Amino acid sequence: MNKNKLYIFFLALCLVGCAKKQPEKLPMKELHSEADLTGLRVGVSTGSTYDLHLSSRKDITEMGYNSISDALLALTQGKLDVFVEDESSIPRDEQKRLGITIAFYGDEAIPCAFPMHKGDDGLRDSLSHFIDSLNATGEMQEIHDRWFLSDNPSQMRIPDLGPEPTGKPILVGSAIEMPPVAFHVSSVWQGFEPEVLQRFSRYVGRPLKFDYYPLSSAISAIQSNKIHVIVGGIFITEERQKTMDFSSSHLSVRAAYYVKDENAQTASFGDKLKNMVYNNLVVENRWKYITDGLWETVKISLFSLLLGTLFGAGICALRMSRSKGLSRIAKIYIDIMRGIPMLVFLMIMFYVIFAKTGLGGTAIAVLAFAMNFAAYVSEMFRTAIQSVGKGQVEAGLALGLTKWQTFWHITAPQAVKNVMPVYKGEAVSLVKNTSIVGYIAIQDLTRASDIIRTRTFDAFFPLLIVTIIYFILAWLLGKALDLIVKPQKTTKNDHHKPFDKDLLRSRRFYTSGIERR
């Protein structure tokens, strides 16, 4: 059998294999308890209580996710069999829209409380006493039922509690953006836990100031006393009690085991696209999250670029100094900045170095990114300056120019032209790296998409929008930097142009006798 016939034979086998009817997917067995999870792919939120609880089981495939929306996308796509999360995490109207349902609930209800800075006994005792009084009178149960028994809690609002008090604010860090526990609409926080705290603020006569943090950052903010209270349905555990104080429990939550609803109706692609646009951008004017986040990203990027370039020029001057001490200091600074991950450095600046200064997150982010950017551009500047031939510098000095005039008229133009391609790449990288500022409670472009995702449980559409915007920002920045060094169009008569007569008539040229000769 020759090669052509052999190829035809294998091609026929492949076609037969592809045409063969695939076995139908077996329906998943009914789930009634944790014992039925054997052999299944079980998703959990990374680092959650459920993650710790299920990690010891060897008969399941546990899969961790950093966001609920990512886990739900995997569940609806068939990459997960079960997702374990709080029973209150996904409202019933969202379950219906996503095509998921609850197979069963956990047996044990876990108490939740408000975490606080360890040692802030006055605030802890006041809040605990207030929660105990609400529990005793049954008012806490009324508040709970109004939020948790609603079919559409995202449309509910906190009732009018009277004028907001004045005075020193209670700083609240929300580690969740999800009805009915806590969510915000038009910059006003709503939900069960914000209502409890709003009532407490009237009780103690202090206003509330909310900021959104990822859970890990919120815990760091509590420990560094950047915030006073965390909102987010936080479970009370022995390990957490070692580093944080907790108020009295105001909520008990069971685990819910979410599965794909096989009886749910699937919408057409056009309807899905229309719903994605409507849910992610139109409802509650969620497009404002994107525009506000974009403005924050642009501010941080531009100020970091300008300040970092100035810092970089100064560090470059120190690095090229004849003083070995100054040069070594600059080199140590560059090595330190290059060796520390930007996220780690940003969090150290916010939670440690400037923890008690009262400096805003945006200002700290600009300073941190500028310091990091300066370390890289200083070396770019130094390399670009050294790439200019020494002969040109010596020629400028021989013509009577000062060192500054030589640098400004001869070295700098060539150095800028040489450094611009790598500088542009580093500047674009800085813009993209600003996506981590959400870890210090700044609502930038990426954090805006995260907020929308946690409200809509759509893991794709908000990220697509943000990806396009980042691409446009990077493209516009590149074009703007290209304008600084425009390519010179040369003509055949360029080499006949006379030397700059104004420069020749300067005092140094005249006294050197060059013009007379």
Salt bridges, closest charged atoms under 4 A:
GLU30 OE1 - HIS32 NE2 3.31
GLU34 OE1 - HIS53 NE2 3.20
ASP59 OD2 - ARG57 NH2 2.80
ASP70 OD1 - ARG453 NH2 2.29
ASP81 OD1 - ARG41 NH2 3.05
GLU87 OE1 - ARG254 NH2 3.12
GLU94 OE1 - ARG97 NH2 2.66
ASP121 OD1 - ARG124 NH1 3.39
ASP125 OD1 - ARG124 NE 3.23
GLU139 OE2 - ARG199 NH1 3.18
ASP145 OD1 - HIS144 ND1 3.21
ASP151 OD1 - ARG92 NH2 3.34
GLU177 OE1 - HIS184 ND1 2.85
GLU177 OE2 - ARG455 NH1 3.31
GLU193 OE2 - HIS250 NE2 2.74
GLU195 OE2 - ARG146 NH2 2.33
GLU195 OE2 - ARG199 NH2 2.92
ASP245 OD1 - LYS118 NZ 3.32
ASP245 OD2 - ARG124 NH1 3.49
GLU284 OE1 - ARG286 NH2 3.51
GLU284 OE2 - ARG455 NH2 2.94
GLU296 OE1 - LYS299 NZ 3.63
ASP335 OD2 - LYS331 NZ 3.23
GLU379 OE2 - ARG319 NE 3.77
GLU379 OE1 - ARG382 NH2 2.89
ASP450 OD2 - ARG447 NH1 3.32
ASP450 OD1 - ARG453 NH1 3.47
ASP482 OD1 - LYS424 NZ 3.02
ASP494 OD1 - LYS497 NZ 3.32
